């Protein structure tokens, strides 16, 4: 018999959101059940407990962290014991079952909850096949024209055919990745370096059965080159509401070296996913939910897409059917909306009605995984852990437990990945600083028993500055920046070139350099602010960090200056503040008329005061009696390119003037 909690949830579903709020207000708080025992589940349980709707969180089986958290209780039911989990939910009359790991979902836990009338945040067994079988998912991608790498699936007994396919791919100049189709605890992906290793990898999966039944079917797909990003969405069967993009670090050692792990750290939001690319990913996630519904696989829960950002756009690597770990530990602290409301809205098929907009906090989050020394190989267990209170007292820090358990001596290690120490901050640097400060307070006894990476977030911190060029002429001075980037002398990337003139040489320069050219015409009479708003949209769509005005024959609006404060450069052909305001040859004539003995160029930050922004770089040239405006222009122009390169370098090094 359904509990009272189930009855009022059913009434919410039938009466709609307006009645639901009044009904919720009239009801006592509810209890929820979180399935799983890792760091992901600790983070989920904490976020659910934060909901004003939730009274108590039961964790099955939970870990040492959930055992000592207020308003949480561990229950001795394994996360794969489907009948036991349903019975637990019924006995405790929970209003929601929130499933963390994939194995119980692939075993049909969500179906069993539905049969018992219990709302469950997690996909059905049919929908979970998206992760349970890589072969199914790749065929699904092909059926619905979802963007992914070229691939072939091979069943048990087709080893020779699989090897022949591998050899043909390498002969055609294409490298491959070899994957066990089934669930292999994140270890069934092999990345060979040549054709011989690729054939050996196929043997490992299909003949040696290194991954057991997971390798009964083998997926061989094209190796994709690019940056990988984790893109997850809350799904209610019809709608996919994308979360912030995240990135994790799989390798055990600094510099992305060592064996693969379940994840040694993560951060969000990942800056590599520009607004334009995000829209493309959102469209793929939404199309996926709709395609699953069309195959009678209504998708409820978290849809986790691993995307590779390639030259051809975002391509799907694979889907998981649950939150990532340790990505959860950075995503949920940034979630502003009530997780219980979001999850219940998904579970009951009315996310948009319950939560019209899933909201996220500003800032960034980073998590550092503290592992037992030796992980992912053999490692000791039962090491006492000290420093929780000190770590949690660091501003913006929360310690999530993974491989821990409560003992008579306190909390001790019980797994490879032991803790995830998460820091929140206004930006990546602050969040990472806080997370590492928290890690410093934690010790496993003996002290050498703790292992963690010291370079989490390096891709975000060291990523190239994304430059947008805006000009109306040839943009000759920008060539030095293109060249310095090509030579590896400048940690930057020119990602878009915009011009108000369709025949501007700077657009041809962009095409030659393989950079996206954009002609953004300005209709006569268009207000400056209106044009500049469209210009800003184009630049931000490409994730531009720094704007360089190079021969842009327009005065930008105060609104544009505010939008790009401290992030927009202009180059002027004089030593500002002298001879400001003029253009081209008239500036050089003014220098000569004034009897100056030196001139040069000035790169300055753009402000509403024309040529009045703080100076970033100046380069000087001598003025001699024989100079004409034309000869002086040539000498100054020779310094403009190097001056722009120096300015971008200063921006990348955070050395800009205030």
Residue, then its C-alpha position, 0 to 999 in steps of 0.5 A: x500500500x502506498x504511503x501518505x507521502x506517495x498519495x500527496x505526490x500523486x495528487x501534486x502530479x494530477x492537480x498541477x503545480x499551483x495546487x502542489x505548492x499549497x499542498x506541500x506547505x500543508x504537509x510535514x517534511x518528507x524523507x528520501x532514500x539515496x542509493x549508493x555509498x561513494x562521494x557522489x552519493x554523499x554530495x547528493x545526500x547533503x544537497x537533498x538535506x538542504x531542501x526545506x522539504x526534506x526531513x531526513x535522508x537515508x543512505x543505502x549503504x552510505x559511507x563513513x561521512x553519511x554515517x556522521x552527518x546530521x539528519x542522515x542515517x545509513x541503512x544496511x542494504x547493498x546498492x545492488x539489492x533491488x528487492x531490499x532497496x524497494x522494501x527499505x523505501x516502503x518501510x521508511x515511507x520515503x517520498x523519493x528514491x534517488x539512485x547514484x550508481x549505474x548498476x542498480x539502474x541497469x538491474x531495473x531498480x527504477x522499474x521496481x520502484x515504479x511498480x511499488x508506486x515510489x517516485x524514483x530519480x533514475x532511468x528505467x532498465x530499458x533507458x539505462x541500456x544507453x550505458x549498459x551496452x556501448x554497442x546499443x548506444x552507438x547503434x542508437x546514435x547512428x539511428x538518430x543521427x546523433x554526432x559521434x565517432x565512426x565505429x563498428x560493433x563486433x560480437x563474441x566470436x568475431x575476433x578475426x573480423x574485428x582485427x581486420x577492421x582495425x588493420x584497415x582503419x590504420x591502413x587508412x590513417x585512422x587510429x582507433x579506441x577499443x571498448x568493452x561494450x558492457x559495464x566494466x567499472x570504468x575500466x573497459x576502454x583501451x587506447x592503443x598507440x599503434x595497429x599492433x597494440x590495437x589488435x592486442x587490445x581487441x584480443x584482451x577484450x574478446x579472447x582473453x575476456x579481461x573484462x568478463x561478460x562486459x567484453x562479449x561485444x566489442x566496440x571499435x571506434x575512431x580516435x577523436x582529437x580534442x578536449x573532453x567535457x562532461x555535460x549532464x542534464x536533468x531529464x523528466x522524460x521529455x525535457x533535458x535541462x543541461x547543467x554546468x559543464x564540468x571536466x575531470x582528471x582521470x589519470x592518477x599522477x600529475x601531468x595526466x600521467x599514470x594509470x586511469x582512475x575513477x577520477x582524481x579531481x574535477x572543476x566546473x564550469x568548464x571554460x572550454x564549452x563556449x556559449x555557441x558550443x553549449x547550445x549545440x550540446x544542449x540540442x544533442x541532449x534534448x534530441x537524445x531524450x526525445x529519441x529515447x521516448x520515441x523508442x519507448x525508453x522514456x528517460x528520467x534522471x541524469x543524462x551524462x554525455x561525454x563530449x569531445x570538442x573536435x574541429x567538426x564540433x562536439x561529438x558524443x563519446x558515450x552516455x552514462x545514466x547517472x551523475x559523474x563522480x567526482x563531477x557531482x561534488x562540484x556541480x551540486x554545490x553550484x546548484x541554486x535550485x532545490x535538488x529535491x524539487x528538481x528530482x521530484x519534478x523529473x521523477x513525476x514527469x513535470x520538471x518545468x511545472x515544478x521548477x520553471x528554470x533550474x538555476x545555478x550560482x555564479x563562481x566556480x567549484x573544484x574538488x581534489x580527490x584524496x586517495x589511498x596510496x597505491x590506488x588504483x592498484x593495491x592499497x591499504x585499508x583501515x587508516x585513521x583519517x584526521x582533520x575533517x573539522x579543520x578542513x570543513x572550517x576553511x571558507x567555502x570548503x566541504x569534505x565529501x566521503x567516498x571510501x570511508x567507514x565509521x569504526x570504534x576509532x572514528x572514521x577510517x579509509x575503506x576504499x581507493x578514492x577516500x575523500x573529495x575535498x571541494x572548494x567554492x570560490x568566485x573563480x577557478x583560482x579561488x576555488x582551487x586555492x580553498x580546496x587545496x587548503x582543505x586537503x592540507x588539513x586532512x591526514x591519513x595515518x600514517x601520513x604518507x598514506x594519502x595521495x592526491x594530484x597537485x595540478x587539478x584544474x590545470x587545463x582551466x588555469x593554463x588554457x590559451x587566452x581566447x582572442x577576438x579581433x575586430x577591425x575594418x581594414x587589413x589588420x596587418x598589425x595582427x599578423x604578429x599575433x597569429x605568427x607568435x601563436x603558431x610558433x608556440x610563443x604566446x599562450x593564446x588562440x584567435x578564435x574569431x575575426x569580426x569586421x563591419x566591412x565585408x571586403x575588409x582584408x582582415x577577414x581574408x587574413x582570418x580565412x588564410x589563418x583558418x579562423x572564423x570570419x564574421x562580417x557584421x554589417x552596420x546599417x546606416x543610422x543604427x545606434x552605436x549601442x545597438x550595433x555593439x550589443x550584436x558585436x558583443x553577442x558574436x564575441x561572447x558566443x565564441x568564448x572570447x576573453x580578450x578583444x583586440x580592436x585593430x584598425x576598427x573605424x568606429x568609436x565603440x559605445x560606453x555600453x561596449x566599454x562596460x561589457x569588456x572592461x579590462x578586456x578590450x585593447x586598442x592600438x594607437x599610432x602615438x605615444x599616448x597621452x600625446x596626440x590622442x584622438x586622431x587617425x592614421x596619417x593625421x596623427x603622424x603629421x601632428x607628431x612632426x608638426x609638434x617637433x617631437x623627437x620620438x614617437x611610437x605606438x600605444x596599446x591601451x585598454x578601451x574606455x568611454x574616453x577615446x584613447x584615454x584608457x590605461x596604457x598596457x604597452x608602448x614601443x618607441x621609434x626615433x623621429x628624424x628631420x627627414x621623416x614624413x607622415x608616411x615614413x613615420x607611419x611605416x616605422x610605427x607600424x613595424x612596432x605595432x605587431x610586437x606591441x600587440x603580442x606583448x599586450x596579449x602576453x601581459x593579459x595572459x599573465x594577469x599583468x594588466x594595469x588597473 
